[in-house]
Amino acid sequence: MINAEYMNKIENTFSDNQASVVEFSELTYFDAEQYDLYDQKDYGKFIQDIERSVRMSYEYRSLINYLRETEGMNQCTFLTNVTMWIAQK
């Protein structure tokens, strides 16, 4: 689930020259970590952090649940005898 505590709270909305403007009282704090993408170790850490952020997102988990439940994608492509149903027993 999306953690509402980390979402930005909209203070005001209005139109300005045919553009919608949204005001926020304060923006969410994010700890920006600097990476040296030319350094192989830092580059690997950057990729791992991005992957972790994506896989922990609400949207990714919703997509995976949809694919498993609705589209029947609950079996390993390479190991066909491994399914989601066997793992749950």
Secondary structure as UniProt FT lines:
FT   HELIX           4..6
FT   STRAND          10..16
FT   TURN            17..18
FT   STRAND          19..24
FT   TURN            37..38
FT   HELIX           40..55
FT   HELIX           58..69
FT   TURN            80..81
FT   HELIX           84..88
//
